[in-house]
Amino acid sequence: MTDQTERLAQIRARVQAATPGPWTTKTLHTTLADATFIAASRQDIPYLLDLVDSLTAERDAALAQRDAELAALREKVRAWEALAREAVEEFDDARRYASDGYASEYFTKKWDYNETSVRFQERLGALSNNQEGR
C-alpha cells in the first residue's frame, strides 16, 4: 500500500466508524469514534484538499496536453485537406480540357504531369514524415 492509499483507507475507516450525520454544534452524545473523527479532521481535511489540488493540476495538465495534440492533429488534417483540394482542382482542370478536346494542348502547355506529380509526392511525403515524427 502506498502512503496515500493507506492514508485514504484510514480516513475512510474513521468516516465509516463515526455516527452518521448531520451533526450540529449542539450534539451532546459523542462516541469515541466521533471524537476520533473530529480530532483527525484537522489533519485529514488539509490533506484531502491538497490531494484535490494535486489531482486537479494533473487533470488540467493532461487536458492541456490533449488540447495541444488535438490542435496539432487539426492542423495536419487541414494540410491534408488543402492538398486534396489542390489535387482535385488540378485533375478537374485536366478533365475539362480533355472533354473540350484540348487535352494535348493542356497536357503539353499548362499541366506537366511529372512536375505536378513530383510536387504532390513531395508534399505527401512531408505530411507523412510530419505524421510519423509526432
LUMDREN-457075 format. One record per atom (N, C-alpha, C, O): atom name; x, y, z. Coordinates in nm, 2 decimals. Example, Ala and Ser with C-alpha at 12.3 -4.5 7.8 and 13.67 -1.06 7.14 Angstrom:
! residues 2
+------+--------+--------+--------+
! atom !      x !      y !      z !
+------+--------+--------+--------+
!    N !   1.32 !  -0.57 !   0.78 !
!   CA !   1.23 !  -0.45 !   0.78 !
!    C !   1.32 !  -0.33 !   0.78 !
!    O !   1.42 !  -0.33 !   0.85 !
!    N !   1.28 !  -0.22 !   0.71 !
!   CA !   1.37 !  -0.11 !   0.71 !
!    C !   1.29 !   0.00 !   0.79 !
!    O !   1.34 !   0.11 !   0.80 !
+------+--------+--------+--------+
! end
This chain:
! residues 134
+------+--------+--------+--------+
! atom !      x !      y !      z !
+------+--------+--------+--------+
!    N !   0.08 !  -0.12 !   0.00 !
!   CA !   0.00 !   0.00 !   0.00 !
!    C !   0.09 !   0.12 !   0.00 !
!    O !   0.19 !   0.13 !   0.07 !
!    N !   0.05 !   0.22 !  -0.08 !
!   CA !   0.12 !   0.35 !  -0.08 !
!    C !   0.08 !   0.43 !   0.04 !
!    O !  -0.02 !   0.40 !   0.10 !
!    N !   0.16 !   0.53 !   0.07 !
!   CA !   0.13 !   0.62 !   0.18 !
!    C !  -0.01 !   0.68 !   0.16 !
!    O !  -0.09 !   0.69 !   0.25 !
!    N !  -0.03 !   0.72 !   0.04 !
!   CA !  -0.16 !   0.79 !   0.00 !
!    C !  -0.27 !   0.69 !   0.02 !
!    O !  -0.38 !   0.73 !   0.08 !
!    N !  -0.26 !   0.57 !  -0.03 !
!   CA !  -0.37 !   0.47 !  -0.03 !
!    C !  -0.39 !   0.44 !   0.12 !
!    O !  -0.51 !   0.42 !   0.16 !
!    N !  -0.29 !   0.42 !   0.20 !
!   CA !  -0.31 !   0.39 !   0.34 !
!    C !  -0.37 !   0.50 !   0.41 !
!    O !  -0.46 !   0.48 !   0.49 !
!    N !  -0.33 !   0.62 !   0.38 !
!   CA !  -0.39 !   0.74 !   0.45 !
!    C !  -0.54 !   0.75 !   0.41 !
!    O !  -0.62 !   0.78 !   0.50 !
!    N !  -0.57 !   0.73 !   0.29 !
!   CA !  -0.72 !   0.74 !   0.25 !
!    C !  -0.80 !   0.63 !   0.31 !
!    O !  -0.91 !   0.65 !   0.35 !
!    N !  -0.74 !   0.51 !   0.33 !
!   CA !  -0.81 !   0.40 !   0.39 !
!    C !  -0.84 !   0.43 !   0.54 !
!    O !  -0.94 !   0.40 !   0.59 !
!    N !  -0.74 !   0.50 !   0.61 !
!   CA !  -0.76 !   0.54 !   0.75 !
!    C !  -0.87 !   0.64 !   0.76 !
!    O !  -0.95 !   0.63 !   0.85 !
!    N !  -0.87 !   0.73 !   0.67 !
!   CA !  -0.98 !   0.84 !   0.67 !
!    C !  -1.11 !   0.77 !   0.64 !
!    O !  -1.21 !   0.81 !   0.71 !
!    N !  -1.12 !   0.68 !   0.55 !
!   CA !  -1.25 !   0.61 !   0.52 !
!    C !  -1.29 !   0.53 !   0.64 !
!    O !  -1.41 !   0.53 !   0.68 !
!    N !  -1.20 !   0.47 !   0.71 !
!   CA !  -1.24 !   0.39 !   0.83 !
!    C !  -1.30 !   0.48 !   0.94 !
!    O !  -1.39 !   0.45 !   1.00 !
!    N !  -1.23 !   0.60 !   0.96 !
!   CA !  -1.29 !   0.69 !   1.06 !
!    C !  -1.43 !   0.74 !   1.02 !
!    O !  -1.51 !   0.76 !   1.10 !
!    N !  -1.45 !   0.77 !   0.89 !
!   CA !  -1.58 !   0.81 !   0.84 !
!    C !  -1.68 !   0.71 !   0.86 !
!    O !  -1.79 !   0.74 !   0.91 !
!    N !  -1.65 !   0.58 !   0.83 !
!   CA !  -1.75 !   0.47 !   0.85 !
!    C !  -1.78 !   0.44 !   0.99 !
!    O !  -1.89 !   0.40 !   1.03 !
!    N !  -1.68 !   0.47 !   1.08 !
!   CA !  -1.70 !   0.44 !   1.22 !
!    C !  -1.78 !   0.55 !   1.29 !
!    O !  -1.84 !   0.52 !   1.40 !
!    N !  -1.77 !   0.67 !   1.24 !
!   CA !  -1.84 !   0.78 !   1.31 !
!    C !  -1.99 !   0.77 !   1.29 !
!    O !  -2.04 !   0.70 !   1.20 !
!    N !  -2.06 !   0.83 !   1.38 !
!   CA !  -2.21 !   0.84 !   1.37 !
!    C !  -2.25 !   0.91 !   1.25 !
!    O !  -2.19 !   1.02 !   1.21 !
!    N !  -2.35 !   0.86 !   1.18 !
!   CA !  -2.40 !   0.93 !   1.06 !
!    C !  -2.45 !   1.07 !   1.09 !
!    O !  -2.50 !   1.09 !   1.20 !
!    N !  -2.43 !   1.16 !   1.00 !
!   CA !  -2.48 !   1.30 !   1.02 !
!    C !  -2.62 !   1.31 !   0.99 !
!    O !  -2.69 !   1.21 !   0.97 !
!    N !  -2.67 !   1.43 !   0.99 !
!   CA !  -2.59 !   1.56 !   1.00 !
!    C !  -2.56 !   1.58 !   1.15 !
!    O !  -2.64 !   1.54 !   1.24 !
!    N !  -2.45 !   1.65 !   1.17 !
!   CA !  -2.40 !   1.68 !   1.30 !
!    C !  -2.43 !   1.83 !   1.32 !
!    O !  -2.43 !   1.91 !   1.23 !
!    N !  -2.45 !   1.87 !   1.45 !
!   CA !  -2.46 !   2.01 !   1.48 !
!    C !  -2.36 !   2.04 !   1.59 !
!    O !  -2.31 !   1.95 !   1.65 !
!    N !  -2.35 !   2.16 !   1.62 !
!   CA !  -2.26 !   2.20 !   1.73 !
!    C !  -2.32 !   2.17 !   1.87 !
!    O !  -2.26 !   2.18 !   1.97 !
!    N !  -2.45 !   2.14 !   1.87 !
!   CA !  -2.52 !   2.11 !   1.99 !
!    C !  -2.53 !   1.96 !   2.02 !
!    O !  -2.61 !   1.92 !   2.11 !
!    N !  -2.46 !   1.88 !   1.95 !
!   CA !  -2.46 !   1.73 !   1.97 !
!    C !  -2.40 !   1.71 !   2.11 !
!    O !  -2.28 !   1.74 !   2.13 !
!    N !  -2.47 !   1.64 !   2.20 !
!   CA !  -2.42 !   1.62 !   2.33 !
!    C !  -2.36 !   1.48 !   2.35 !
!    O !  -2.26 !   1.46 !   2.42 !
!    N !  -2.41 !   1.38 !   2.28 !
!   CA !  -2.37 !   1.25 !   2.29 !
!    C !  -2.27 !   1.21 !   2.18 !
!    O !  -2.31 !   1.18 !   2.07 !
!    N !  -2.14 !   1.22 !   2.22 !
!   CA !  -2.04 !   1.19 !   2.12 !
!    C !  -1.97 !   1.06 !   2.15 !
!    O !  -1.93 !   1.04 !   2.27 !
!    N !  -1.96 !   0.97 !   2.05 !
!   CA !  -1.89 !   0.85 !   2.08 !
!    C !  -1.74 !   0.86 !   2.06 !
!    O !  -1.69 !   0.97 !   2.01 !
!    N !  -1.67 !   0.76 !   2.10 !
!   CA !  -1.52 !   0.77 !   2.08 !
!    C !  -1.49 !   0.78 !   1.94 !
!    O !  -1.39 !   0.85 !   1.90 !
!    N !  -1.56 !   0.70 !   1.85 !
!   CA !  -1.54 !   0.71 !   1.71 !
!    C !  -1.56 !   0.85 !   1.65 !
!    O !  -1.49 !   0.90 !   1.57 !
!    N !  -1.67 !   0.91 !   1.70 !
!   CA !  -1.69 !   1.05 !   1.66 !
!    C !  -1.58 !   1.15 !   1.70 !
!    O !  -1.54 !   1.23 !   1.63 !
!    N !  -1.54 !   1.13 !   1.83 !
!   CA !  -1.43 !   1.21 !   1.88 !
!    C !  -1.30 !   1.19 !   1.80 !
!    O !  -1.23 !   1.29 !   1.77 !
!    N !  -1.27 !   1.07 !   1.76 !
!   CA !  -1.15 !   1.04 !   1.68 !
!    C !  -1.17 !   1.10 !   1.55 !
!    O !  -1.07 !   1.16 !   1.49 !
!    N !  -1.29 !   1.09 !   1.49 !
!   CA !  -1.31 !   1.15 !   1.36 !
!    C !  -1.29 !   1.30 !   1.36 !
!    O !  -1.23 !   1.36 !   1.28 !
!    N !  -1.35 !   1.36 !   1.47 !
!   CA !  -1.34 !   1.51 !   1.48 !
!    C !  -1.19 !   1.55 !   1.50 !
!    O !  -1.15 !   1.65 !   1.44 !
!    N !  -1.12 !   1.48 !   1.59 !
!   CA !  -0.98 !   1.52 !   1.61 !
!    C !  -0.89 !   1.50 !   1.49 !
!    O !  -0.81 !   1.58 !   1.46 !
!    N !  -0.92 !   1.39 !   1.41 !
!   CA !  -0.84 !   1.37 !   1.29 !
!    C !  -0.88 !   1.46 !   1.18 !
!    O !  -0.80 !   1.48 !   1.09 !
!    N !  -0.99 !   1.52 !   1.18 !
!   CA !  -1.04 !   1.60 !   1.07 !
!    C !  -0.95 !   1.72 !   1.05 !
!    O !  -0.94 !   1.77 !   0.94 !
!    N !  -0.88 !   1.77 !   1.16 !
!   CA !  -0.79 !   1.88 !   1.14 !
!    C !  -0.68 !   1.85 !   1.05 !
!    O !  -0.63 !   1.94 !   0.98 !
!    N !  -0.63 !   1.73 !   1.05 !
!   CA !  -0.52 !   1.69 !   0.96 !
!    C !  -0.58 !   1.63 !   0.83 !
!    O !  -0.52 !   1.65 !   0.72 !
!    N !  -0.69 !   1.56 !   0.84 !
!   CA !  -0.75 !   1.49 !   0.72 !
!    C !  -0.79 !   1.59 !   0.62 !
!    O !  -0.77 !   1.57 !   0.50 !
!    N !  -0.86 !   1.70 !   0.66 !
!   CA !  -0.92 !   1.79 !   0.56 !
!    C !  -0.81 !   1.86 !   0.48 !
!    O !  -0.82 !   1.87 !   0.36 !
!    N !  -0.71 !   1.92 !   0.55 !
!   CA !  -0.60 !   1.98 !   0.47 !
!    C !  -0.53 !   1.88 !   0.37 !
!    O !  -0.50 !   1.91 !   0.26 !
!    N !  -0.51 !   1.75 !   0.42 !
!   CA !  -0.45 !   1.65 !   0.34 !
!    C !  -0.54 !   1.63 !   0.21 !
!    O !  -0.49 !   1.62 !   0.10 !
!    N !  -0.67 !   1.61 !   0.24 !
!   CA !  -0.76 !   1.59 !   0.13 !
!    C !  -0.77 !   1.71 !   0.03 !
!    O !  -0.78 !   1.69 !  -0.09 !
!    N !  -0.77 !   1.83 !   0.08 !
!   CA !  -0.77 !   1.94 !   0.00 !
!    C !  -0.64 !   1.95 !  -0.09 !
!    O !  -0.65 !   1.98 !  -0.21 !
!    N !  -0.53 !   1.92 !  -0.03 !
!   CA !  -0.40 !   1.91 !  -0.11 !
!    C !  -0.41 !   1.81 !  -0.22 !
!    O !  -0.36 !   1.83 !  -0.33 !
!    N !  -0.47 !   1.69 !  -0.18 !
!   CA !  -0.48 !   1.59 !  -0.28 !
!    C !  -0.58 !   1.63 !  -0.39 !
!    O !  -0.55 !   1.60 !  -0.51 !
!    N !  -0.68 !   1.70 !  -0.36 !
!   CA !  -0.78 !   1.75 !  -0.46 !
!    C !  -0.70 !   1.85 !  -0.55 !
!    O !  -0.71 !   1.85 !  -0.68 !
!    N !  -0.62 !   1.94 !  -0.49 !
!   CA !  -0.54 !   2.04 !  -0.57 !
!    C !  -0.45 !   1.96 !  -0.66 !
!    O !  -0.43 !   2.00 !  -0.78 !
!    N !  -0.38 !   1.86 !  -0.61 !
!   CA !  -0.28 !   1.79 !  -0.69 !
!    C !  -0.35 !   1.72 !  -0.81 !
!    O !  -0.30 !   1.72 !  -0.92 !
!    N !  -0.46 !   1.65 !  -0.78 !
!   CA !  -0.53 !   1.58 !  -0.89 !
!    C !  -0.59 !   1.68 !  -0.99 !
!    O !  -0.60 !   1.65 !  -1.11 !
!    N !  -0.64 !   1.79 !  -0.94 !
!   CA !  -0.69 !   1.90 !  -1.03 !
!    C !  -0.58 !   1.95 !  -1.13 !
!    O !  -0.60 !   1.96 !  -1.25 !
!    N !  -0.46 !   1.97 !  -1.07 !
!   CA !  -0.34 !   2.01 !  -1.15 !
!    C !  -0.31 !   1.91 !  -1.25 !
!    O !  -0.28 !   1.94 !  -1.37 !
!    N !  -0.30 !   1.78 !  -1.21 !
!   CA !  -0.27 !   1.67 !  -1.31 !
!    C !  -0.38 !   1.66 !  -1.42 !
!    O !  -0.34 !   1.65 !  -1.53 !
!    N !  -0.50 !   1.68 !  -1.38 !
!   CA !  -0.61 !   1.67 !  -1.48 !
!    C !  -0.60 !   1.79 !  -1.58 !
!    O !  -0.61 !   1.77 !  -1.70 !
!    N !  -0.57 !   1.91 !  -1.52 !
!   CA !  -0.56 !   2.03 !  -1.61 !
!    C !  -0.44 !   2.01 !  -1.70 !
!    O !  -0.45 !   2.05 !  -1.82 !
!    N !  -0.33 !   1.96 !  -1.65 !
!   CA !  -0.21 !   1.94 !  -1.74 !
!    C !  -0.24 !   1.84 !  -1.85 !
!    O !  -0.20 !   1.85 !  -1.97 !
!    N !  -0.31 !   1.73 !  -1.81 !
!   CA !  -0.35 !   1.63 !  -1.91 !
!    C !  -0.44 !   1.69 !  -2.02 !
!    O !  -0.43 !   1.66 !  -2.14 !
!    N !  -0.54 !   1.77 !  -1.97 !
!   CA !  -0.63 !   1.84 !  -2.07 !
!    C !  -0.56 !   1.93 !  -2.16 !
!    O !  -0.59 !   1.94 !  -2.28 !
!    N !  -0.46 !   2.01 !  -2.10 !
!   CA !  -0.38 !   2.10 !  -2.19 !
!    C !  -0.30 !   2.02 !  -2.29 !
!    O !  -0.29 !   2.06 !  -2.41 !
!    N !  -0.24 !   1.91 !  -2.25 !
!   CA !  -0.17 !   1.83 !  -2.34 !
!    C !  -0.26 !   1.77 !  -2.45 !
!    O !  -0.22 !   1.77 !  -2.57 !
!    N !  -0.38 !   1.73 !  -2.41 !
!   CA !  -0.47 !   1.67 !  -2.51 !
!    C !  -0.51 !   1.78 !  -2.61 !
!    O !  -0.52 !   1.76 !  -2.73 !
!    N !  -0.54 !   1.90 !  -2.55 !
!   CA !  -0.58 !   2.01 !  -2.64 !
!    C !  -0.47 !   2.05 !  -2.74 !
!    O !  -0.50 !   2.08 !  -2.86 !
!    N !  -0.34 !   2.05 !  -2.70 !
!   CA !  -0.23 !   2.08 !  -2.79 !
!    C !  -0.22 !   1.97 !  -2.89 !
!    O !  -0.20 !   2.00 !  -3.01 !
!    N !  -0.24 !   1.84 !  -2.85 !
!   CA !  -0.23 !   1.73 !  -2.95 !
!    C !  -0.34 !   1.74 !  -3.05 !
!    O !  -0.33 !   1.72 !  -3.17 !
!    N !  -0.46 !   1.78 !  -3.00 !
!   CA !  -0.58 !   1.79 !  -3.09 !
!    C !  -0.56 !   1.91 !  -3.19 !
!    O !  -0.59 !   1.90 !  -3.31 !
!    N !  -0.50 !   2.02 !  -3.14 !
!   CA !  -0.47 !   2.13 !  -3.23 !
!    C !  -0.37 !   2.09 !  -3.34 !
!    O !  -0.39 !   2.13 !  -3.46 !
!    N !  -0.27 !   2.01 !  -3.30 !
!   CA !  -0.17 !   1.97 !  -3.40 !
!    C !  -0.24 !   1.88 !  -3.50 !
!    O !  -0.21 !   1.88 !  -3.62 !
!    N !  -0.32 !   1.79 !  -3.45 !
!   CA !  -0.39 !   1.70 !  -3.55 !
!    C !  -0.48 !   1.77 !  -3.64 !
!    O !  -0.49 !   1.74 !  -3.76 !
!    N !  -0.55 !   1.87 !  -3.59 !
!   CA !  -0.64 !   1.95 !  -3.67 !
!    C !  -0.56 !   2.02 !  -3.78 !
!    O !  -0.61 !   2.03 !  -3.89 !
!    N !  -0.44 !   2.07 !  -3.74 !
!   CA !  -0.36 !   2.14 !  -3.84 !
!    C !  -0.31 !   2.04 !  -3.95 !
!    O !  -0.31 !   2.08 !  -4.07 !
!    N !  -0.28 !   1.92 !  -3.91 !
!   CA !  -0.24 !   1.82 !  -4.01 !
!    C !  -0.36 !   1.79 !  -4.10 !
!    O !  -0.34 !   1.77 !  -4.22 !
!    N !  -0.48 !   1.78 !  -4.04 !
!   CA !  -0.60 !   1.75 !  -4.13 !
!    C !  -0.62 !   1.86 !  -4.23 !
!    O !  -0.65 !   1.84 !  -4.34 !
!    N !  -0.61 !   1.98 !  -4.18 !
!   CA !  -0.62 !   2.10 !  -4.27 !
!    C !  -0.52 !   2.09 !  -4.38 !
!    O !  -0.55 !   2.12 !  -4.50 !
!    N !  -0.40 !   2.05 !  -4.35 !
!   CA !  -0.29 !   2.04 !  -4.46 !
!    C !  -0.33 !   1.93 !  -4.56 !
!    O !  -0.31 !   1.95 !  -4.68 !
!    N !  -0.37 !   1.82 !  -4.51 !
!   CA !  -0.41 !   1.71 !  -4.60 !
!    C !  -0.53 !   1.75 !  -4.68 !
!    O !  -0.54 !   1.72 !  -4.80 !
!    N !  -0.63 !   1.82 !  -4.62 !
!   CA !  -0.75 !   1.86 !  -4.70 !
!    C !  -0.71 !   1.96 !  -4.81 !
!    O !  -0.76 !   1.96 !  -4.92 !
!    N !  -0.62 !   2.06 !  -4.77 !
!   CA !  -0.57 !   2.15 !  -4.87 !
!    C !  -0.50 !   2.08 !  -4.99 !
!    O !  -0.52 !   2.12 !  -5.11 !
!    N !  -0.42 !   1.99 !  -4.96 !
!   CA !  -0.35 !   1.91 !  -5.06 !
!    C !  -0.45 !   1.83 !  -5.15 !
!    O !  -0.44 !   1.83 !  -5.27 !
!    N !  -0.55 !   1.77 !  -5.08 !
!   CA !  -0.65 !   1.70 !  -5.16 !
!    C !  -0.73 !   1.79 !  -5.25 !
!    O !  -0.76 !   1.76 !  -5.36 !
!    N !  -0.77 !   1.91 !  -5.20 !
!   CA !  -0.84 !   2.01 !  -5.28 !
!    C !  -0.76 !   2.05 !  -5.40 !
!    O !  -0.81 !   2.06 !  -5.51 !
!    N !  -0.64 !   2.08 !  -5.38 !
!   CA !  -0.55 !   2.12 !  -5.48 !
!    C !  -0.54 !   2.01 !  -5.59 !
!    O !  -0.54 !   2.04 !  -5.71 !
!    N !  -0.52 !   1.89 !  -5.55 !
!   CA !  -0.51 !   1.78 !  -5.64 !
!    C !  -0.64 !   1.76 !  -5.72 !
!    O !  -0.64 !   1.74 !  -5.84 !
!    N !  -0.76 !   1.77 !  -5.65 !
!   CA !  -0.88 !   1.76 !  -5.72 !
!    C !  -0.90 !   1.88 !  -5.83 !
!    O !  -0.94 !   1.85 !  -5.94 !
!    N !  -0.86 !   2.00 !  -5.79 !
!   CA !  -0.87 !   2.11 !  -5.88 !
!    C !  -0.78 !   2.08 !  -6.00 !
!    O !  -0.82 !   2.11 !  -6.12 !
!    N !  -0.66 !   2.04 !  -5.98 !
!   CA !  -0.57 !   2.01 !  -6.09 !
!    C !  -0.63 !   1.90 !  -6.19 !
!    O !  -0.63 !   1.92 !  -6.31 !
!    N !  -0.68 !   1.80 !  -6.13 !
!   CA !  -0.73 !   1.69 !  -6.21 !
!    C !  -0.86 !   1.73 !  -6.28 !
!    O !  -0.90 !   1.69 !  -6.39 !
!    N !  -0.94 !   1.81 !  -6.21 !
!   CA !  -1.07 !   1.87 !  -6.27 !
!    C !  -1.03 !   1.95 !  -6.39 !
!    O !  -1.10 !   1.94 !  -6.50 !
!    N !  -0.93 !   2.04 !  -6.38 !
!   CA !  -0.88 !   2.12 !  -6.49 !
!    C !  -0.84 !   2.03 !  -6.61 !
!    O !  -0.88 !   2.05 !  -6.73 !
!    N !  -0.77 !   1.92 !  -6.58 !
!   CA !  -0.72 !   1.83 !  -6.69 !
!    C !  -0.84 !   1.76 !  -6.75 !
!    O !  -0.85 !   1.75 !  -6.87 !
!    N !  -0.94 !   1.72 !  -6.67 !
!   CA !  -1.06 !   1.66 !  -6.73 !
!    C !  -1.14 !   1.75 !  -6.82 !
!    O !  -1.19 !   1.71 !  -6.92 !
!    N !  -1.15 !   1.88 !  -6.77 !
!   CA !  -1.23 !   1.98 !  -6.85 !
!    C !  -1.16 !   2.00 !  -6.99 !
!    O !  -1.22 !   2.00 !  -7.09 !
!    N !  -1.03 !   2.01 !  -6.99 !
!   CA !  -0.96 !   2.03 !  -7.11 !
!    C !  -0.97 !   1.91 !  -7.20 !
!    O !  -0.99 !   1.92 !  -7.32 !
!    N !  -0.97 !   1.79 !  -7.14 !
!   CA !  -0.98 !   1.67 !  -7.22 !
!    C !  -1.12 !   1.66 !  -7.28 !
!    O !  -1.13 !   1.62 !  -7.39 !
!    N !  -1.22 !   1.70 !  -7.20 !
!   CA !  -1.36 !   1.68 !  -7.25 !
!    C !  -1.39 !   1.79 !  -7.36 !
!    O !  -1.47 !   1.77 !  -7.45 !
!    N !  -1.31 !   1.90 !  -7.36 !
!   CA !  -1.33 !   2.01 !  -7.46 !
!    C !  -1.24 !   1.98 !  -7.58 !
!    O !  -1.25 !   2.06 !  -7.68 !
!    N !  -1.17 !   1.87 !  -7.58 !
!   CA !  -1.09 !   1.84 !  -7.70 !
!    C !  -0.95 !   1.91 !  -7.70 !
!    O !  -0.88 !   1.91 !  -7.80 !
!    N !  -0.92 !   1.97 !  -7.59 !
!   CA !  -0.79 !   2.04 !  -7.58 !
!    C !  -0.69 !   1.96 !  -7.49 !
!    O !  -0.60 !   2.02 !  -7.44 !
!    N !  -0.71 !   1.83 !  -7.48 !
!   CA !  -0.62 !   1.75 !  -7.39 !
!    C !  -0.47 !   1.77 !  -7.43 !
!    O !  -0.39 !   1.79 !  -7.34 !
!    N !  -0.44 !   1.76 !  -7.55 !
!   CA !  -0.30 !   1.77 !  -7.59 !
!    C !  -0.24 !   1.90 !  -7.56 !
!    O !  -0.13 !   1.91 !  -7.51 !
!    N !  -0.32 !   2.01 !  -7.58 !
!   CA !  -0.27 !   2.14 !  -7.55 !
!    C !  -0.25 !   2.16 !  -7.40 !
!    O !  -0.15 !   2.21 !  -7.35 !
!    N !  -0.35 !   2.11 !  -7.32 !
!   CA !  -0.34 !   2.13 !  -7.18 !
!    C !  -0.22 !   2.05 !  -7.12 !
!    O !  -0.15 !   2.10 !  -7.05 !
!    N !  -0.21 !   1.93 !  -7.17 !
!   CA !  -0.10 !   1.85 !  -7.11 !
!    C !   0.04 !   1.89 !  -7.16 !
!    O !   0.13 !   1.87 !  -7.09 !
!    N !   0.04 !   1.96 !  -7.27 !
!   CA !   0.18 !   2.00 !  -7.32 !
!    C !   0.21 !   2.14 !  -7.27 !
!    O !   0.33 !   2.17 !  -7.24 !
!    N !   0.11 !   2.23 !  -7.26 !
!   CA !   0.14 !   2.37 !  -7.22 !
!    C !   0.11 !   2.40 !  -7.08 !
!    O !   0.20 !   2.45 !  -7.01 !
!    N !   0.00 !   2.36 !  -7.02 !
!   CA !  -0.04 !   2.40 !  -6.89 !
!    C !   0.00 !   2.30 !  -6.78 !
!    O !   0.05 !   2.34 !  -6.67 !
!    N !  -0.02 !   2.18 !  -6.81 !
!   CA !  -0.01 !   2.08 !  -6.70 !
!    C !   0.10 !   1.98 !  -6.73 !
!    O !   0.09 !   1.90 !  -6.82 !
!    N !   0.21 !   1.99 !  -6.65 !
!   CA !   0.32 !   1.90 !  -6.67 !
!    C !   0.30 !   1.79 !  -6.56 !
!    O !   0.32 !   1.81 !  -6.44 !
!    N !   0.26 !   1.67 !  -6.61 !
!   CA !   0.22 !   1.56 !  -6.52 !
!    C !   0.34 !   1.53 !  -6.43 !
!    O !   0.32 !   1.52 !  -6.30 !
!    N !   0.46 !   1.52 !  -6.48 !
!   CA !   0.57 !   1.49 !  -6.40 !
!    C !   0.60 !   1.59 !  -6.29 !
!    O !   0.62 !   1.56 !  -6.17 !
!    N !   0.59 !   1.72 !  -6.33 !
!   CA !   0.62 !   1.83 !  -6.23 !
!    C !   0.51 !   1.82 !  -6.12 !
!    O !   0.54 !   1.83 !  -6.00 !
!    N !   0.38 !   1.81 !  -6.16 !
!   CA !   0.27 !   1.81 !  -6.07 !
!    C !   0.28 !   1.69 !  -5.98 !
!    O !   0.26 !   1.70 !  -5.86 !
!    N !   0.31 !   1.57 !  -6.04 !
!   CA !   0.32 !   1.45 !  -5.96 !
!    C !   0.44 !   1.46 !  -5.86 !
!    O !   0.42 !   1.42 !  -5.74 !
!    N !   0.55 !   1.51 !  -5.90 !
!   CA !   0.66 !   1.53 !  -5.81 !
!    C !   0.63 !   1.62 !  -5.69 !
!    O !   0.66 !   1.60 !  -5.58 !
!    N !   0.56 !   1.73 !  -5.73 !
!   CA !   0.52 !   1.83 !  -5.63 !
!    C !   0.42 !   1.77 !  -5.52 !
!    O !   0.44 !   1.79 !  -5.40 !
!    N !   0.33 !   1.70 !  -5.57 !
!   CA !   0.23 !   1.63 !  -5.48 !
!    C !   0.30 !   1.52 !  -5.40 !
!    O !   0.27 !   1.51 !  -5.28 !
!    N !   0.39 !   1.45 !  -5.46 !
!   CA !   0.46 !   1.34 !  -5.39 !
!    C !   0.55 !   1.40 !  -5.28 !
!    O !   0.56 !   1.35 !  -5.17 !
!    N !   0.61 !   1.52 !  -5.31 !
!   CA !   0.70 !   1.58 !  -5.21 !
!    C !   0.61 !   1.63 !  -5.09 !
!    O !   0.65 !   1.61 !  -4.97 !
!    N !   0.50 !   1.69 !  -5.12 !
!   CA !   0.41 !   1.74 !  -5.01 !
!    C !   0.35 !   1.63 !  -4.94 !
!    O !   0.34 !   1.64 !  -4.81 !
!    N !   0.31 !   1.52 !  -5.00 !
!   CA !   0.26 !   1.40 !  -4.93 !
!    C !   0.37 !   1.34 !  -4.84 !
!    O !   0.34 !   1.31 !  -4.73 !
!    N !   0.49 !   1.34 !  -4.89 !
!   CA !   0.60 !   1.29 !  -4.81 !
!    C !   0.62 !   1.37 !  -4.69 !
!    O !   0.65 !   1.32 !  -4.58 !
!    N !   0.62 !   1.50 !  -4.71 !
!   CA !   0.64 !   1.60 !  -4.60 !
!    C !   0.53 !   1.58 !  -4.49 !
!    O !   0.56 !   1.57 !  -4.37 !
!    N !   0.40 !   1.57 !  -4.54 !
!   CA !   0.29 !   1.54 !  -4.44 !
!    C !   0.31 !   1.41 !  -4.37 !
!    O !   0.29 !   1.40 !  -4.25 !
!    N !   0.35 !   1.31 !  -4.45 !
!   CA !   0.36 !   1.17 !  -4.39 !
!    C !   0.48 !   1.17 !  -4.29 !
!    O !   0.46 !   1.12 !  -4.18 !
!    N !   0.59 !   1.24 !  -4.32 !
!   CA !   0.70 !   1.24 !  -4.23 !
!    C !   0.67 !   1.32 !  -4.10 !
!    O !   0.71 !   1.28 !  -3.99 !
!    N !   0.59 !   1.43 !  -4.12 !
!   CA !   0.54 !   1.51 !  -4.00 !
!    C !   0.45 !   1.42 !  -3.92 !
!    O !   0.46 !   1.43 !  -3.79 !
!    N !   0.37 !   1.34 !  -3.98 !
!   CA !   0.28 !   1.25 !  -3.90 !
!    C !   0.36 !   1.15 !  -3.82 !
!    O !   0.33 !   1.12 !  -3.71 !
!    N !   0.47 !   1.09 !  -3.88 !
!   CA !   0.55 !   0.99 !  -3.82 !
!    C !   0.63 !   1.05 !  -3.71 !
!    O !   0.66 !   0.98 !  -3.61 !
!    N !   0.67 !   1.17 !  -3.72 !
!   CA !   0.76 !   1.24 !  -3.63 !
!    C !   0.68 !   1.28 !  -3.50 !
!    O !   0.75 !   1.34 !  -3.41 !
!    N !   0.56 !   1.26 !  -3.50 !
!   CA !   0.47 !   1.31 !  -3.39 !
!    C !   0.51 !   1.24 !  -3.26 !
!    O !   0.45 !   1.26 !  -3.15 !
+------+--------+--------+--------+
! end
